[in-house]
Amino acid sequence: MRTRTKMALAISLIVWIGFPVLFFFISLNTNEWNYLILSIPGSFTAGFTGLMLTIHHHEKDHQS
């Protein structure tokens, strides 16, 4: 895996998993659960899209 592909994969996973975890702890600390509820759709959409594009790019590099 090339360095840029590894970096894109790491960023996608951080957005997909890390942001909801971060907002979970913020919500737990402030007792305002809207932070978590409103962050989940955006984080999952952005992270999953980035993950799919990264996997597609990785597979394309291995075919050529």
Summary of the structure (lengths in Angstrom):
residues: 64
radius of gyration: 14.7
end to end distance: 13.4
largest distance: 51.2
contacts: 169
relative contact order: 0.19
helix: 91%
strand: 0%
